[in-house]
Amino acid sequence: MNILITGSSGFIGGNLVSLLRGDHEVRGYDTKEHRDILSPRKLSWALQGCDAVVHLAALPGIPASLLDPVETFEVNVRGTLNVLEGAREMGVRRVLFASSAAPPVTPYGAYKAAGEAMCQAYCRSYGMETVCLRFTNVYGPGSHEKTSVVAEFCRAILSGDPVRIHGDGEQTRDFVYVEDICRGLERVLEAPGESISGKTFSLGSGVISTVNTVLRRLEDTHGEPIHRERLPGRGEARVGPTDLKPSWKAFKYHPVISLEEGLRRTYDYFKALM
């Protein structure tokens, strides 16, 4: 299969390129390679001869979208439209869209919801096999530029700085290891069209963990007590487990990396960078 990956130099994109290369013909498309997601001409050129595109390129995170909603719109909404339209023009059969479980009460969540709506429209209007995939909290090697909980904790621990925890630390998340996400994307790429086309699926671990649990696991790996700094809470939701039954039924998605193992690998990755 000939696959284009937008955001190929990013956290998930870099891991996905490494996984797929060997079994598939993989092309990367990323601003770090001077390939602009807002350039329809460049996208159309890159999409020539592709069977599928995995659209990961985006400005990530709720805080960034709150600071600059207009720029986030341009990249996350107009960029997604450019990918869909380029795929239609070039006859690309399948488009995977990296969505989010973030609620649409922030610009980031709203723009991801808009991306899902556009994917549905292109599926129904043009017969394109679009698939929307809602990622939970992804962590793992390659996340050195991320501001996620696990990445921030690893940096603080290895730098000897206090680990900052907002609120009581009992807020829950579905933390999923990046390799499991990439394996899920691979299964979607190879799945029969009738089982996935025009649908939305969640990709996570299916297990909820508190922020405190993550820190305790990292403390065990570190082997020394960690100094904690408590900050005011930010009203963060306490989520329930992700329903993975539809993903299993459609393309046999089954995460296998435990939180303990994933955190150990991530800690070792950050330690090697220090």
N, C-alpha and C positions, 0 to 999 in steps of 0.2 A: 504494500500500500504506500502511496506517495502522500505524505502528511506535512502540512504547514502548521507550525506552532507559533502563535503570536505571543510576545512576552517570553521568548525562549531563553533570555539571559536572566530571568527572574528566579525566585525561589522555587516555585513549583515547576516552571518551564524548564529550568536547568536540569532538575531531576528527571523530568519526563523525557527530555531529549536523550539523556544517558540510558534510560530504560528502553526506549523504542529503537534507538539506533542499533542496527544489527539485524533486526527482524523486518524493519521498514525503511523506506527512503524518507529521511526527515530533513525538512528545511526549517531554519530558524528565522524569525522576523522580530526584530526588537530595536527600540530606539538607541540602544547602546551600539548597534550596528548601523546607525543612521537610517533606519527604516521607519518612517513615520506612519503610525496607525491612522493619522488624519490625511494621508495622501492616497486618494483612490487610485491614482495612476500606478504608484509603487506597489500597492496591494494587488491590483489586477495582474501586474507583471509577475509578482511572487506566486500567485495562485494558479498560474498556467500549468496545466497537466496534473493538478492535485486531485486526489480522491477525497480528501477530508481536511478540515482545518480545526485545530483546537485553539479556541480564542481565550487566551489567558491575560492578554495585555490590558492593563487598567491602572488608574491611580487608586491605590488601596486605602482602605480604612475610613472609618467614620470621622475622626478628627480632621483629616485633610479635606474631606468634603465640606465640613462645616466652615473651615477657613477660606476655602475657595470653591464654592459650588459651581461657578461658571466653568472654570477650567476642568473640574471633575466631570461636568456634563459633557464637555467637548470630547474628552478622551473616552469616557465610559459609555456614553450614549451614541454620540456621532461616530466614534470609532467602531462601535459594534455594528452600526448601520453600514458603515463602509465595508466591514468584513462580510456581512450578509449580501450586500449588493455586488461586491467583487466576486463572491462565490457564485452568485446567480449568473453573472455575466460570463464567468469562466467555466460554468458547468460543473462546479464542485458538488459532489453528491451529498456530503454529510458535514454538518457544522456542530461542534461541541462548544457550548457557551459556559464559561465559568461564572456561575452566579454565587449567591450568598444567602445564608440564613438570617442576615441582618434585616430587621423590620423596616418597612418603607416609611418610617417617620423621620428619617434623616435623609439628606441628599444622597448619600452613598447607597442606602437601602432602596430609595426610590428609583435611582438610576439602574440598579441591578434588576428591579422589577420591570422597568421599561425595556431592558434588554431581553428579558424573558418574553414580554409581550411581542416584541419585534420578531423573535425567533418563532413564536406561534404563528404570526402573520405570514412569514416567509414559508413556513411549512404548509399552511392551508392554501396560500395563494399560488405558490410556485412548485409545490411538491418536493421541496428540499427536506432532507432528513435532518432536522434540527433537534438537538437534545440540550436541555438546560440542567446543569448540575450544581446543586447547592452544597458548597463546602462548609464544614464546621470549622473549628479552630485547628488549623494545620500547623504542625511544628516539625522540626528535624534539621538535618544537615543542609546547608545552603541558605539558612535564614539569618545570616549575620547582619543583613541590612534591615531586618524586620523589627518592629516595635511591639511585637506580641508578648504575652506573658512569659512564655518559656524562654524566648530569646533574651528578654530583659533580665530575667532571673539568672540565666547562665552568665551573662556579661557581668552582672553585679557580683555574683559569687566568686568568679574567677579573678575579678579585679580587687576583691577584698572590701567592696563597698556594701553598705546596708541594703538589704533587699526591701524594696518599697511595696507595701501591700495596702490596697485601698479597702477601707471598711474592715469587716471581721474576717475576710478571706474565705468565707463559706459560700461565696457565689459559685455557681456551677457552670461547667463548660463540657462540651464534647470535644476532647482533644484527640486529634487523629494524626498519625505519623505520615509524613509526606510520601513514603514508599507505598503505603496502602492507597492513598489518593491516586498516585500515578498508575498503580495496577488497576484501579477502578476505571480510569480513563482509557487504559489499553483495552479493557474488556468492552467498553462502550464502542470504541473504534471497530472492534471485531464482531460486534453483536449483529444479529439479523435486523434489518430495518424495521420490520413490522413490530418488533418488541420494544423499540425505543423512540421511533420517529414521532416528533411533536410532543414529547413527554418531558416531565420534570422529575428529577430524582435527587435524593439527598445522599451525600457521601460523607461519612463520619466514622467514628469508632463504634457507635451504638452504646457507649458507656459514658456515664456522666462522672465527673471528678471535680472536687473543689479546688480552688487555687491553693488552699493550705495543703491539700494532698500532694499537689505537684511539687510544692516547696519541700515537703518532707521527703519525697522520693529523691529530689536533687540533693538534699542534705545528706541522705544515706550514701549517695554516689560520691559526693564530695569528701565524706569521711570526717568532717569537722563541723562544729556548731556554726550556724549562720546567724548573723545579726539581722533582726527584722526591724523595719521602721514602719509604723502604722500611720496611714494617712486617712483623711476623711473619705467616706464612701462616695461613690459616684452614681448611686441608684441603679447599679447593674442588675440585670435580670438573672434569676436562677432558673436555668433551662432544664428541661427533661431530656431523656435519652432520645437519640435520633432514630426514627423508624427506618430500618434498612431492609425491611421485607420486600418492598417493591423493587429495590435495586438488586436484591438476590434473585428474585423471580425473573427479572428482565435480562440480566447479564451476569448473574452469579457473582456479584460483588460480595466479598467476605474479607474484612480487615483481619490481619493476623498478628500485627506487632502490638504487644501489650504496652501499657503506659510505662511500666518500669523499664522495659527493654528500650523503648523509644527514647525515653528521657536519658538513659545511660549513653546511647549513641549520640544524642544531641549534645550532651555535656562533653563527651570526648571530642566531638567536632569543634566546639567552641574552645576547648582547652588547647587543641592543636593550633588554633589561630592566635592564641595569646603569646 
